[in-house]
């Protein structure tokens, strides 16, 4: 067995002399590979007699096990050294200041909705919401809009596939169905605003197939046209920030209110710029009126006892007027440059608690 002792001594000497992981791998292959020194010794066992083969086989396996154990131990040491060197080279100085992040901005639509909620919240209004997909009754019939009314035409409205009963659901064309649902569920007195998305087949610089509205509703036993005028005048002056903003009401027609009126605010156009407040011109911003008795009866409210007023306006429209945004379509372009220009700092958003 002297040759095995000499071979083992040579192997361990080579192992001690190896200084890196690639060298260890080369030594492993030259020793334990298909043509390695220990492998060749194993192949020669077949020419020995049984007793000698058994003794030499046990001795070879012992050498092999000791060498593999020493090889793995030395390999683990090299890997630990490599890891420590890598960690030292990739160390991060956590004391350095963090890289500045881009500040997010509140979209003008969201900002305007919060302003509306803050203003009307101070007047005692609460917020009501409803589904975007409506049935015929809530979107049209209950609002005194019969089947022959122009608002029922396909070119004005997005209809969906007919339901099992043959009636086609519709993407709501206004937030008025929220008023209907509220009047069906809540007994007067009622004082709500209904902000939300609406849908109409219309698209240009001042119209979009999807846009936002806010509508208001007040129902009780004593509300009259004077309350409607006072509420809307106060809102316009608070929203546009002009204490003496001129406001006028013009007679109009809406199927769900009687009498009906549109509200204009005073403005001036100078050098291509629109100036809110004063001036020689007027600009219409919303529609309003006393709730039609038929609408009250459709909702199960006694019109001989209760009355009230309603109003509605486009949120994009008043946002464009207040913040000088020239094109409605840019609200939905998802352009971060536009949002940085017209957006608002989140911590400065209005609320019912902080006000405007």
C-alpha positions in Angstrom: 0.0 0.0 0.0 3.0 2.3 0.0 2.2 3.7 -3.4 -1.3 4.8 -2.1 0.4 6.6 0.8 2.7 8.4 -1.7 -0.3 9.2 -4.0 -2.3 10.6 -1.0 0.6 12.7 0.1 1.0 14.1 -3.5 -2.7 14.9 -3.7 -2.8 16.8 -0.4 0.4 18.7 -1.4 -1.3 19.7 -4.6 -4.4 20.7 -2.7 -2.4 22.8 -0.3 -0.6 24.5 -3.2 -3.9 25.4 -5.0 -4.8 29.1 -4.4 -8.1 29.7 -6.1 -11.5 28.0 -7.1 -10.5 27.4 -10.8 -7.4 25.6 -9.6 -9.4 23.5 -7.2 -11.8 22.5 -10.0 -8.8 21.5 -12.2 -7.3 19.4 -9.3 -10.7 17.7 -8.8 -10.9 16.7 -12.4 -7.3 15.4 -12.6 -7.9 13.3 -9.5 -11.5 12.2 -9.6 -12.5 12.7 -13.2 -12.9 9.9 -15.8 -9.1 9.8 -16.3 -8.1 11.0 -12.9 -5.3 9.4 -10.8 -7.6 7.9 -8.2 -10.1 6.8 -10.9 -7.3 4.9 -12.8 -6.3 3.2 -9.6 -10.0 2.0 -9.2 -9.9 0.6 -12.7 -6.9 -1.5 -11.9 -8.7 -3.4 -9.1 -10.1 -5.9 -11.6 -6.7 -7.6 -12.2 -6.1 -8.5 -8.5 -7.2 -11.6 -6.7 -10.3 -11.2 -4.4 -8.4 -10.8 -1.1 -6.0 -8.2 -2.5 -8.8 -6.4 -4.4 -10.9 -6.1 -1.3 -8.0 -4.7 0.8 -6.8 -2.3 -1.9 -10.4 -1.2 -2.7 -11.0 -0.2 0.9 -7.8 1.7 1.0 -8.6 3.5 -2.2 -12.0 4.5 -1.0 -10.5 5.8 2.3 -8.0 8.0 0.3 -10.8 9.2 -1.9 -13.1 10.1 1.0 -10.3 12.0 2.8 -9.4 13.9 -0.3 -13.0 14.8 -1.2 -13.6 16.1 2.3 -10.4 18.2 2.3 -11.3 19.4 -1.2 -14.8 20.6 -0.2 -13.4 22.2 3.0 -10.9 24.2 1.0 -13.5 25.1 -1.6 -15.9 26.4 1.1 -13.0 28.6 2.4 -12.4 30.1 -1.0 -16.1 30.8 -1.5 -16.4 32.5 1.8 -13.3 34.7 1.0 -14.9 35.6 -2.4 -18.2 36.5 -0.7 -16.5 38.7 1.8 -14.5 40.5 -0.9 -17.7 41.0 -2.9 -19.6 42.3 0.1 -16.8 44.7 0.9 -16.8 46.0 -2.7 -20.6 46.4 -2.9 -21.2 48.0 0.4 -23.8 50.8 0.5 -23.3 53.9 2.6 -26.7 54.2 4.1 -25.8 57.6 5.6 -26.0 59.2 2.1 -29.2 61.2 1.4 -31.9 59.4 -0.5 -32.3 60.2 -4.2 -35.2 62.7 -4.6 -38.4 61.2 -6.0 -40.7 63.0 -8.4 -43.6 64.6 -6.5 -47.0 63.3 -7.5 -49.8 65.7 -8.4 -53.6 65.6 -7.9 -55.5 65.6 -11.2 -57.6 68.8 -11.8 -60.8 66.7 -11.9 -60.0 65.2 -8.5 -59.1 68.6 -7.2 -62.4 70.2 -8.5 -64.5 67.4 -7.0 -62.9 68.0 -3.6 -63.6 71.7 -3.9 -67.2 71.0 -4.7 -67.6 68.6 -1.8 -65.9 71.2 0.5 -68.2 74.1 -0.6 -71.5 72.2 -0.6 -70.5 70.3 2.6 -70.4 73.6 4.4 -74.0 74.2 3.2 -75.1 70.9 4.7 -75.0 68.7 1.6 -73.9 65.1 1.7 -72.4 63.0 -1.2 -74.4 60.3 -2.9 -73.2 57.8 -5.5 -74.8 55.3 -7.9 -74.0 52.8 -10.7 -72.6 53.8 -14.1 -74.8 51.3 -15.9 -78.5 52.2 -15.5 -81.9 51.0 -16.5 -84.4 52.9 -18.6 -86.5 53.9 -15.7 -83.8 55.5 -13.5 -82.0 57.2 -16.5 -85.1 58.4 -18.4 -88.6 57.5 -17.4 -88.4 58.6 -13.7 -87.0 62.0 -14.9 -90.0 62.7 -17.0 -88.2 61.8 -20.3 -90.6 59.7 -22.4 -89.5 57.3 -25.0 -89.9 59.8 -27.9 -87.6 62.4 -26.2 -84.4 63.2 -28.3 -82.2 62.1 -25.4 -83.3 58.5 -26.0 -81.8 58.4 -29.5 -78.9 56.0 -30.1 -76.7 58.8 -31.5 -76.8 60.5 -28.1 -76.5 57.6 -25.8 -74.4 54.5 -25.3 -76.7 51.5 -25.1 -75.6 48.0 -24.1 -76.9 44.6 -25.3 -80.6 44.0 -24.4 -81.3 42.1 -21.1 -83.5 39.0 -20.8 -86.6 41.2 -20.8 -85.5 42.9 -24.0 -84.7 46.3 -22.3 -81.3 47.7 -23.2 -79.2 49.0 -20.2 -77.6 52.3 -20.8 -74.4 54.0 -19.7 -75.9 56.8 -17.6 -76.1 60.1 -19.5 -76.1 62.2 -16.3 -75.9 61.7 -12.6 -79.6 62.3 -12.2 -80.3 58.6 -11.6 -78.5 59.0 -8.3 -81.1 61.5 -7.3 -83.9 59.1 -8.3 -82.4 56.3 -6.3 -81.9 58.5 -3.3 -85.5 59.8 -3.4 -86.7 56.2 -3.6 -84.8 55.1 -0.6 -84.6 58.2 1.7 -87.6 60.1 3.0 -87.4 63.9 2.9 -85.7 66.1 3.9 -83.0 65.4 1.3 -79.9 67.5 0.6 -77.3 65.8 -1.6 -74.8 66.3 -4.3 -74.0 63.6 -6.9 -70.5 63.8 -8.4 -69.4 61.1 -10.9 -68.7 59.9 -14.4 -71.3 60.2 -17.2 -71.3 59.0 -20.8 -72.6 60.6 -24.1 -71.7 60.0 -27.7 -70.1 63.4 -28.2 -66.4 64.4 -28.8 -64.7 67.7 -29.6 -62.6 70.3 -27.9 -65.3 71.0 -25.3 -67.0 67.6 -25.2 -65.9 64.0 -24.4 -67.7 60.6 -24.6 -66.8 60.2 -20.9 -67.0 63.2 -18.6 -67.9 64.2 -15.1 -70.9 65.9 -13.7 -72.0 67.0 -10.3 -75.7 67.4 -9.5 -77.4 68.7 -6.5 -80.9 68.0 -5.0 -82.8 69.5 -2.1 -86.3 68.2 -1.1 -88.3 69.3 1.8 -91.6 71.1 2.6 -90.5 74.7 2.4 -87.7 75.0 -0.2 -88.5 77.5 -3.0 -86.7 79.2 -5.9 -85.1 81.8 -3.7 -83.2 79.0 -1.9 -82.0 77.7 -5.2 -80.8 81.1 -6.3 -79.1 81.8 -3.0 -77.3 78.4 -3.0 -76.0 78.7 -6.5 -74.9 82.3 -6.2 -73.0 81.5 -3.0 -71.4 78.4 -4.7 -70.2 80.4 -7.8 -68.6 83.1 -5.7 -66.9 80.6 -3.4 -65.7 78.4 -6.2 -64.3 81.1 -8.5 -63.0 83.2 -5.6 -64.8 86.4 -6.6 -66.9 87.9 -3.8 -68.9 90.2 -6.1 -69.2 87.8 -9.1 -72.2 88.9 -11.2 -74.7 86.0 -11.5 -77.9 85.9 -13.5 -80.6 83.3 -14.1 -82.2 82.8 -17.5 -85.5 80.9 -18.1 -84.9 77.6 -19.8 -86.4 74.1 -20.3 -85.5 70.8 -18.7 -88.0 67.9 -18.6 -87.3 67.1 -15.0 -87.6 70.7 -13.5 -90.4 73.3 -13.7 -89.6 76.2 -13.7 -86.2 75.8 -15.1 -83.3 78.2 -15.4 -79.7 78.4 -16.6 -77.1 80.2 -14.6 -74.7 82.7 -16.2 -71.7 84.3 -14.6 -70.2 87.7 -15.6 -67.0 87.6 -17.6 -64.8 89.6 -20.0 -62.8 88.6 -23.0 -59.6 90.6 -23.5 -56.7 89.7 -25.8 -58.0 86.2 -26.3 -58.2 85.6 -22.5 -61.4 84.9 -20.5 -61.6 86.8 -17.3 -64.1 85.6 -14.7 -66.0 88.4 -12.9 -67.3 91.7 -14.1 -67.0 92.7 -17.7 -69.5 93.1 -20.5 -70.2 89.4 -21.3 -72.0 86.4 -19.7 -71.0 82.7 -19.7 -73.5 79.9 -19.0 -72.1 77.3 -16.6 -75.0 75.2 -15.3 -78.7 74.3 -15.4 -81.2 74.3 -12.6 -84.8 74.4 -11.6 -87.5 73.3 -9.2 -88.0 69.5 -9.3 -90.9 68.6 -11.5 -93.9 67.2 -9.6 -94.0 64.2 -11.9 -90.4 63.3 -10.9 -91.4 63.4 -7.2 -94.5 61.2 -7.8 -92.3 58.7 -9.8 -90.2 58.3 -6.7 -93.1 57.9 -4.3 -92.9 61.4 -2.8 -96.1 63.4 -2.3 -95.7 66.4 -4.5 -98.6 68.2 -2.7 -96.5 68.2 0.4 -92.9 68.3 -0.7 -91.0 70.3 -3.3 -87.4 71.2 -3.9 -84.7 72.2 -6.4 -82.0 70.5 -8.5 -79.0 71.7 -10.4 -76.2 70.2 -12.5 -72.9 71.2 -14.1 -70.0 69.6 -15.9 -67.0 69.3 -13.7 -64.5 69.5 -16.5 -66.2 72.7 -17.7 -65.9 74.6 -14.5 -62.3 73.3 -14.0 -61.4 74.6 -17.4 -62.8 78.0 -16.6 -61.2 78.3 -13.2 -57.7 76.9 -14.1 -57.4 78.2 -17.7 -57.3 74.8 -19.4 -58.1 75.3 -23.1 -58.9 71.8 -24.3 -61.1 69.2 -22.6 -59.4 66.3 -24.4 -56.1 66.9 -22.6 -57.8 65.8 -19.3 -57.5 62.2 -20.5 -54.2 62.2 -22.4 -52.2 60.8 -19.4 -49.5 63.3 -20.1 -47.3 63.8 -17.0 -46.0 67.1 -18.3 -49.6 68.4 -18.4 -50.3 67.0 -15.0 -47.2 68.7 -13.5 -48.4 72.0 -15.0 -52.1 71.8 -14.1 -52.0 69.4 -11.1 -52.0 70.2 -7.4 -49.8 69.2 -4.5 -51.6 66.4 -2.6 -51.3 68.0 0.9 -53.0 71.1 -0.3 -56.2 69.3 -1.5 -59.4 70.9 0.0 -61.7 69.0 2.3 -64.8 69.5 4.3 -62.6 69.8 7.4 -60.0 72.3 6.0 -62.3 74.0 3.5 -60.8 75.5 0.3 
